[in-house]
């Protein structure tokens, strides 16, 4: 194992927090840097569904997400599950034959890969799992018992608090202005918006939607997709649903004791039409009301259009860029599912130089510097 390094983690969402927490536990000197506050960016505006059932585009990506699910369970044993970890399973059903056939085909593939999936009728779901949900009694509903959801902001704050208690430093409300290198091209300094400068050995770019900008500070081109998504929180107490679900035209989950989170890809498609966020929130609320009538009288509390941090080919960019010694990336969609496993694996790679096979297909080198 190499000597502990001084590591600047840029971006304190779920990925940055995971990397920094793991580095701190292994003796590294960590400085967290975020223009906002821990967990307040895209992590707080994610659907926060922990899963691998939606990650079948390649077997290696599926395996990484399964490892991410396992890492959540392991992390809950270490730091405790309270207020952030909700392994309550996930429901999915459709009201259109083509969509239903696609979901059932995916379930068959997943079962062949050893992934647990159960099928219920709508009547069974209402009786056993979600009595507040309206669906046809004969509907075919898939239940993924090993999935769940995470309160991202609570998880990030918990990890950062533990790291700071162990000696890490947190710089909130401060942006990175420049990344300096030595004559050999190795990362040496990070210049901040408050006028200060840090001497560092390693920089981890976990800046989420701002990752391409941070990469540009060191003359690195990181191509990213532009895929905004609108997320709405509805205030309600008690919360009438118990788990994450993909219902026809709407996805929803609890968000603690007094709110529900809503999202829909169909509504996301309206963002570029110029619809105001408030109108999009009303459309989400209306779709949710058709599935859970109790939500009809619950007010919209918050709405935000967030920009997903997705590398151009849709897969994670995790690891070093050999032409830029000391620079590492931790950029991906599905950060909630992958945060704990990427945090552990990337921290180990930074400190030992050894790359885990789970990350073999997701090296930043696939994007030219």
C-alpha positions as CSV (number, residue, x, y, z in Angstrom):
1,X,0.0,0.0,0.0
2,X,1.3,3.4,-0.9
3,X,1.8,6.1,1.7
4,X,-1.4,8.1,2.4
5,X,-1.8,11.0,0.0
6,X,-3.4,14.4,0.4
7,X,-6.5,14.1,-1.8
8,X,-8.8,16.9,-2.9
9,X,-12.2,15.5,-3.6
10,X,-14.1,17.9,-5.8
11,X,-17.8,17.5,-5.5
12,X,-19.4,16.2,-2.3
13,X,-22.4,14.3,-3.6
14,X,-22.8,10.6,-3.1
15,X,-19.7,9.6,-5.2
16,X,-17.4,12.2,-3.7
17,X,-18.5,11.4,-0.2
18,X,-18.0,7.7,-0.8
19,X,-14.5,8.1,-2.2
20,X,-13.5,10.6,0.5
21,X,-14.9,8.5,3.4
22,X,-13.1,5.4,2.2
23,X,-9.8,7.3,1.7
24,X,-10.1,8.8,5.2
25,X,-10.7,5.4,6.8
26,X,-7.5,4.1,5.2
27,X,-5.4,7.0,6.5
28,X,-5.4,9.5,3.6
29,X,-5.6,13.2,4.2
30,X,-8.8,14.3,2.5
31,X,-10.1,17.7,1.6
32,X,-13.8,17.8,0.5
33,X,-14.6,20.8,-1.8
34,X,-18.0,21.7,-3.0
35,X,-19.5,24.9,-4.3
36,X,-22.7,24.1,-2.4
37,X,-23.2,21.9,0.6
38,X,-22.7,18.1,1.1
39,X,-25.4,16.2,-0.7
40,X,-27.3,19.3,-1.8
41,X,-26.7,19.1,-5.5
42,X,-27.9,16.4,-8.0
43,X,-27.7,13.8,-5.2
44,X,-30.6,15.5,-3.5
45,X,-32.5,15.6,-6.7
46,X,-32.1,12.0,-7.8
47,X,-34.9,9.5,-7.8
48,X,-32.4,7.6,-5.5
49,X,-33.5,4.1,-6.5
50,X,-30.9,1.4,-5.7
51,X,-31.2,-1.2,-8.4
52,X,-29.7,-3.4,-11.1
53,X,-32.9,-4.3,-12.8
54,X,-32.7,-1.3,-15.0
55,X,-29.0,-1.9,-15.9
56,X,-29.1,-4.7,-18.4
57,X,-27.5,-2.9,-21.3
58,X,-24.3,-4.8,-20.6
59,X,-23.3,-7.6,-18.3
60,X,-20.4,-5.7,-16.8
61,X,-22.6,-2.7,-16.0
62,X,-25.2,-5.0,-14.5
63,X,-22.5,-6.7,-12.3
64,X,-21.2,-3.4,-11.1
65,X,-24.7,-2.3,-10.1
66,X,-25.3,-5.6,-8.3
67,X,-22.0,-4.9,-6.4
68,X,-23.4,-1.4,-5.7
69,X,-26.5,-2.9,-4.1
70,X,-24.4,-5.3,-2.0
71,X,-22.1,-2.3,-1.0
72,X,-25.2,-0.5,0.4
73,X,-26.0,-3.4,2.6
74,X,-22.4,-3.6,3.8
75,X,-22.2,0.1,4.4
76,X,-25.4,0.0,6.5
77,X,-23.7,-2.6,8.8
78,X,-20.7,-0.2,9.3
79,X,-22.4,3.2,9.8
80,X,-25.9,2.1,10.6
81,X,-28.9,2.3,8.3
82,X,-30.9,5.0,10.2
83,X,-32.4,7.8,8.1
84,X,-30.7,6.9,4.8
85,X,-31.2,3.2,3.9
86,X,-34.6,1.8,2.9
87,X,-34.3,-1.8,1.4
88,X,-38.0,-2.2,0.9
89,X,-38.0,-3.5,-2.7
90,X,-39.3,-2.1,-5.9
91,X,-42.5,-2.5,-7.9
92,X,-43.0,-2.1,-11.7
93,X,-46.1,-2.5,-13.9
94,X,-47.5,-1.1,-17.1
95,X,-50.8,-0.3,-18.7
96,X,-49.7,-0.8,-22.3
97,X,-49.0,-4.3,-23.8
98,X,-45.7,-3.3,-25.5
99,X,-44.2,-1.9,-22.3
100,X,-45.5,-4.8,-20.3
101,X,-43.9,-7.3,-22.7
102,X,-40.6,-5.4,-22.5
103,X,-40.6,-5.5,-18.7
104,X,-41.5,-9.2,-18.6
105,X,-38.7,-10.0,-21.1
106,X,-36.2,-8.1,-18.9
107,X,-37.4,-9.9,-15.8
108,X,-36.8,-13.3,-17.6
109,X,-33.2,-12.2,-18.5
110,X,-32.6,-11.0,-14.9
111,X,-33.8,-14.3,-13.5
112,X,-31.4,-16.1,-15.8
113,X,-28.6,-14.0,-14.3
114,X,-29.6,-15.0,-10.8
115,X,-31.4,-11.8,-9.9
116,X,-34.4,-12.1,-7.7
117,X,-37.7,-11.1,-9.2
118,X,-41.2,-12.1,-8.2
119,X,-44.5,-11.6,-10.0
120,X,-47.8,-10.7,-8.4
121,X,-51.3,-9.7,-9.5
122,X,-52.5,-6.2,-8.8
123,X,-54.9,-7.6,-6.3
124,X,-52.1,-9.3,-4.4
125,X,-50.0,-6.1,-4.4
126,X,-52.8,-4.1,-2.9
127,X,-53.5,-6.8,-0.3
128,X,-49.9,-7.5,0.7
129,X,-47.7,-4.5,-0.2
130,X,-49.3,-1.3,-1.2
131,X,-53.0,-0.9,-0.2
132,X,-53.1,2.8,-1.2
133,X,-52.2,2.1,-4.9
134,X,-54.9,1.8,-7.6
135,X,-54.3,-0.8,-10.3
136,X,-56.3,-3.4,-12.1
137,X,-56.7,-6.6,-10.0
138,X,-55.4,-8.7,-12.9
139,X,-52.4,-6.5,-13.6
140,X,-49.0,-8.3,-13.8
141,X,-46.7,-6.6,-11.4
142,X,-43.0,-7.3,-11.0
143,X,-41.5,-7.1,-7.5
144,X,-37.7,-6.8,-7.0
145,X,-37.2,-7.6,-3.3
146,X,-33.5,-6.8,-3.1
147,X,-33.9,-3.2,-4.4
148,X,-34.6,-0.1,-2.3
149,X,-34.1,3.6,-2.1
150,X,-31.7,5.9,-0.4
151,X,-32.1,9.3,1.2
152,X,-29.0,10.7,-0.6
153,X,-28.5,13.9,1.4
154,X,-28.6,12.0,4.7
155,X,-26.1,9.4,3.5
156,X,-23.7,12.0,2.2
157,X,-23.8,14.1,5.4
158,X,-23.3,10.9,7.5
159,X,-20.2,9.9,5.5
160,X,-18.7,13.4,5.5
161,X,-19.4,13.8,9.2
162,X,-17.5,10.6,9.9
163,X,-14.6,11.5,7.7
164,X,-14.3,15.0,9.2
165,X,-14.4,13.4,12.7
166,X,-11.4,11.3,11.5
167,X,-9.4,14.3,10.3
168,X,-10.8,15.2,6.9
169,X,-11.5,18.8,6.0
170,X,-14.7,20.2,4.5
171,X,-14.7,23.3,2.3
172,X,-18.4,24.1,1.5
173,X,-19.6,27.0,-0.6
174,X,-16.2,27.2,-2.3
175,X,-15.6,26.5,-6.0
176,X,-12.5,25.2,-7.7
177,X,-10.9,27.8,-10.0
178,X,-7.8,26.0,-11.2
179,X,-5.8,22.8,-10.9
180,X,-2.1,23.3,-11.1
181,X,0.5,20.8,-12.3
182,X,4.2,20.5,-12.0
183,X,6.8,20.4,-14.7
184,X,6.2,16.6,-15.2
185,X,2.4,17.2,-15.6
186,X,1.6,15.8,-12.1
187,X,-1.2,17.4,-10.1
188,X,0.2,19.7,-7.5
189,X,-2.3,22.4,-6.4
190,X,-5.9,23.3,-6.4
191,X,-6.9,27.0,-6.4
192,X,-10.2,27.9,-4.8
193,X,-12.7,30.8,-5.3
194,X,-11.9,32.2,-1.8
195,X,-8.4,33.0,-3.0
196,X,-6.7,30.1,-1.2
197,X,-4.6,27.3,-2.7
198,X,-4.2,23.7,-1.6
199,X,-1.1,21.6,-2.1
200,X,-2.3,18.2,-3.1
201,X,-1.0,14.9,-4.4
202,X,-4.3,13.7,-6.0
203,X,-7.5,15.3,-7.3
204,X,-10.7,13.3,-7.6
205,X,-13.2,14.8,-10.0
206,X,-16.6,13.8,-8.6
207,X,-18.3,17.1,-9.6
208,X,-21.4,15.5,-11.1
209,X,-22.9,17.8,-13.7
210,X,-19.9,20.1,-13.4
211,X,-17.4,17.3,-14.0
212,X,-16.6,18.3,-17.6
213,X,-15.8,21.8,-16.4
214,X,-13.5,20.5,-13.7
215,X,-11.8,18.2,-16.2
216,X,-11.3,21.2,-18.5
217,X,-9.2,22.9,-15.8
218,X,-6.6,20.4,-16.3
219,X,-7.0,20.3,-20.1
220,X,-8.9,17.1,-20.1
221,X,-11.9,16.6,-22.4
222,X,-14.7,14.7,-20.7
223,X,-17.7,14.4,-23.0
224,X,-21.0,14.5,-21.2
225,X,-24.7,14.0,-22.2
226,X,-27.2,16.7,-21.7
227,X,-30.2,14.9,-20.0
228,X,-32.1,17.1,-17.6
229,X,-34.8,15.6,-15.4
230,X,-37.5,17.3,-13.3
231,X,-38.1,16.0,-9.8
232,X,-40.9,17.0,-7.5
233,X,-41.5,16.5,-3.8
234,X,-45.1,16.4,-2.5
235,X,-45.7,17.0,1.2
236,X,-47.9,14.4,2.9
237,X,-48.2,12.8,6.3
238,X,-48.6,10.0,6.7
239,X,-46.8,8.8,3.5
240,X,-49.3,6.4,1.8
241,X,-46.7,4.3,-0.1
242,X,-43.9,2.1,1.3
243,X,-41.4,1.6,-1.5
244,X,-40.1,2.8,-4.8
245,X,-42.3,2.0,-7.8
246,X,-42.5,2.5,-11.5
247,X,-46.2,2.8,-12.3
248,X,-47.7,3.7,-15.7
249,X,-46.4,7.2,-16.7
250,X,-45.0,8.0,-13.2
251,X,-42.3,6.8,-10.8
252,X,-42.6,7.5,-7.1
253,X,-41.0,6.7,-3.8
254,X,-41.3,7.8,-0.1
255,X,-38.9,10.5,1.0
256,X,-38.9,10.0,4.8
257,X,-41.9,10.5,7.0
258,X,-43.6,13.5,5.4
259,X,-43.1,13.6,1.6
260,X,-43.1,11.6,-1.7
261,X,-40.7,12.1,-4.6
262,X,-42.1,12.0,-8.2
263,X,-40.4,11.7,-11.5
264,X,-41.3,10.7,-15.1
265,X,-39.3,10.3,-18.3
266,X,-42.5,11.3,-20.1
267,X,-42.5,14.6,-18.3
268,X,-38.7,15.0,-18.8
269,X,-39.4,15.0,-22.5
270,X,-41.4,18.3,-22.0
271,X,-38.5,20.2,-20.5
272,X,-37.2,21.4,-23.8
273,X,-40.6,22.6,-24.9
274,X,-40.3,25.5,-22.6
275,X,-42.8,24.4,-20.0
276,X,-42.3,26.0,-16.6
277,X,-41.1,23.8,-13.8
278,X,-44.3,24.5,-11.8
279,X,-46.4,23.2,-14.7
280,X,-44.3,20.1,-15.0
281,X,-44.7,19.6,-11.2
282,X,-48.5,19.8,-11.6
283,X,-48.4,17.2,-14.4
284,X,-46.3,14.9,-12.2
285,X,-48.8,15.4,-9.4
286,X,-51.7,14.6,-11.6
287,X,-50.1,11.4,-12.8
288,X,-49.3,10.4,-9.2
289,X,-52.9,11.0,-8.1
290,X,-54.2,8.5,-10.6
291,X,-52.1,5.8,-9.1
292,X,-52.3,6.9,-5.4
293,X,-55.6,8.9,-5.0
294,X,-54.5,9.9,-1.5
295,X,-51.9,12.1,-3.0
296,X,-54.5,14.3,-4.7
297,X,-54.8,16.7,-1.8
298,X,-51.1,16.9,-1.0
299,X,-49.4,20.1,-2.0
300,X,-46.3,20.3,-4.2
301,X,-43.5,21.3,-1.8
302,X,-40.4,21.5,-4.1
303,X,-39.6,21.1,-7.8
304,X,-36.2,21.1,-9.5
305,X,-34.8,20.5,-12.9
306,X,-31.5,18.6,-12.3
307,X,-28.8,17.8,-14.9
308,X,-27.8,14.1,-14.7
309,X,-24.0,13.5,-14.7
310,X,-23.8,11.1,-17.6
311,X,-20.6,10.5,-19.6
312,X,-21.3,10.5,-23.4
313,X,-21.5,6.7,-23.9
314,X,-23.8,6.3,-20.8
315,X,-21.3,4.4,-18.7
316,X,-19.3,5.4,-15.7
317,X,-15.9,7.1,-16.0
318,X,-14.0,5.9,-13.0
319,X,-10.2,5.9,-12.4
320,X,-7.0,7.6,-13.4
321,X,-6.1,9.3,-16.6
322,X,-2.5,8.2,-17.1
323,X,-1.5,11.3,-19.1
324,X,-2.5,13.4,-16.1
325,X,-0.7,11.9,-13.1
326,X,-2.7,12.4,-9.9
327,X,-6.0,13.1,-11.6
328,X,-8.9,10.7,-11.1
329,X,-12.5,10.7,-12.2
330,X,-15.6,9.4,-10.5
331,X,-18.4,10.4,-12.8
332,X,-21.6,8.4,-13.5
333,X,-25.3,8.3,-13.8
334,X,-26.9,6.0,-11.1
335,X,-24.6,7.5,-8.5
336,X,-26.9,6.5,-5.8
337,X,-26.7,2.8,-6.6
338,X,-23.0,3.0,-7.4
339,X,-21.7,5.5,-4.8
340,X,-20.6,3.0,-2.1
341,X,-19.0,0.5,-4.4
342,X,-17.2,3.1,-6.6
343,X,-16.1,4.9,-3.4
344,X,-14.5,1.7,-2.0
345,X,-12.9,0.6,-5.3
346,X,-11.6,3.9,-6.4
347,X,-10.2,4.7,-2.9
348,X,-8.3,1.4,-3.0
349,X,-7.0,2.1,-6.5
350,X,-5.7,5.5,-5.5
351,X,-3.9,4.1,-2.5
352,X,-2.5,0.9,-4.0
353,X,-2.5,1.4,-7.7
354,X,-4.5,-1.8,-8.2
355,X,-7.6,-1.8,-10.3
356,X,-10.6,-4.0,-9.4
357,X,-11.9,-6.1,-12.3
358,X,-15.4,-4.7,-11.7
359,X,-14.1,-1.4,-13.1
360,X,-12.3,-2.9,-16.1
361,X,-14.9,-1.6,-18.7
362,X,-15.2,1.9,-17.2
363,X,-11.8,3.4,-17.5
364,X,-11.6,7.1,-18.4
365,X,-9.0,6.3,-21.1
366,X,-11.8,5.4,-23.5
367,X,-12.3,9.1,-23.9
368,X,-9.2,10.7,-25.5
369,X,-7.5,13.3,-23.3
